[in-house]
Amino acid sequence: SRKSICSDNAHHQSVYPIVTQYIIFSNCQSRVKKLTGSAKIVFEALSHDPLHIDDIARKCKMEPSYALSALFTLELEGLIKQLPGKRFLKNI
């Protein structure tokens, strides 16, 4: 019947974003597991609260240039996001 097709379609439309988010999350989790070196240290130091580059470097006990390099790598991987003022946070 027409009603069941419409409601079935509505069900697929409501489930699709959830499935898509799960796939993206799973993909990010596999990239996180592959992190090594300074990228891993920096990622583990971050949270969902923005941190300034100087605070990240201090927290990770590394030179700001090394922290910035790791942050660049993490940003390219889509694992973190940069905010204005050289502040960074996890993107997942």
ZIDANOR-V991590 format. One record per residue. N is the residue number from 1. OMEGA is omega in radians with two decimals (* if undefined). Layout:
# ZIDANOR-V991590
n=<N:N>
omega=<OMEGA:OMEGA>
This chain:
# ZIDANOR-V991590
n=<1:2:3:4:5:6:7:8:9:10:11:12:13:14:15:16:17:18:19:20:21:22:23:24:25:26:27:28:29:30:31:32:33:34:35:36:37:38:39:40:41:42:43:44:45:46:47:48:49:50:51:52:53:54:55:56:57:58:59:60:61:62:63:64:65:66:67:68:69:70:71:72:73:74:75:76:77:78:79:80:81:82:83:84:85:86:87:88:89:90:91:92>
omega=<-3.11:-3.12:-3.11:3.09:-3.14:-3.12:3.07:3.10:3.11:3.11:3.13:3.14:-3.13:-3.13:-3.06:3.14:3.14:3.13:3.13:3.13:3.13:3.13:3.12:3.14:3.13:3.11:3.13:3.14:3.12:3.08:3.11:-3.13:-3.11:-3.12:3.09:3.02:-3.05:3.11:3.12:3.14:-3.12:-3.14:3.14:3.14:-3.10:3.05:3.09:3.02:-3.09:3.07:3.09:-3.13:3.13:3.11:3.10:-3.14:3.14:-3.12:-3.12:-3.13:3.10:3.10:3.13:3.14:3.09:3.12:-3.14:3.09:3.12:3.12:3.11:3.11:-3.13:3.12:3.09:3.12:-3.13:-3.08:3.13:3.13:3.07:3.07:3.09:3.12:-3.14:3.07:-3.04:3.06:3.11:-3.12:-3.11:*>
